[in-house]
């Protein structure tokens, strides 16, 4: 566990010793938020602010009761929730755009999209992949040489829909696109394929 994660855990324990709504708990939660903010998932989408606000509300309400330090770090736990909310907003945006589009119609007046076969439940598949990535210890331990914070777990999560570009990751972590891509091809993709084959997706 990194020094920062130890500090976060200590603040979490301190905050949870005080009753909800108390000034001391609010003070400790504020300190946690300041430390966590630079480490949270970031992306340039119009609904990011809404998803982030939902995440902080969830954090303040559930840190003491639902967070399990034996399963993940506070940062990973929070980023997982934030990504799920972003996914919800992304799906909702796609639905709205589909509803607003002028879709061609069949002879009997139905939208042609209604006659197409249903697609696989992609959100459910993504949820299962997220759960696998979050719970696999192996992915938390493998990292790019010289960058222990850039684990296979983090890289896979950042490349799942809505994915972060290699260029954005390169700028954020100070690692070349070639290094990121090579690590992903060698260490991440084989494990993803293995998971997909085990679950019957491939």
GIDADA-V389822 format. One line per field, one symbol per residue. psi: psi as a letter, one per 40 degrees, with the letter a starting at -180 (. if undefined). burial: + if it has 16 or more other C-alpha atoms within 10 Angstrom, else -. A space follows every 50 residues. Layout:
BEGIN
psi->???
burial->???
END
This chain:
BEGIN
psi->hidddddddddddddeeiiheidddddddddddddddeeihiigideddd dddddddddddeddddhheediidddddddddddddddddddddddddde igiiiideeihddeeiiiiigdddddddddddddehdddedhihhegdeg idddddddeiihihidddddddefhiddddddddddddddddddddddee d.
burial->-------++-++--++-------+++-++--++-++---++++----+-- ++--++--++--+---+-----+++++++++++++++-++---------- ----------------------------++--++----++-+++----++ ++++++++-----+-+--++----+-+--+--++--++--+---+----- --
END
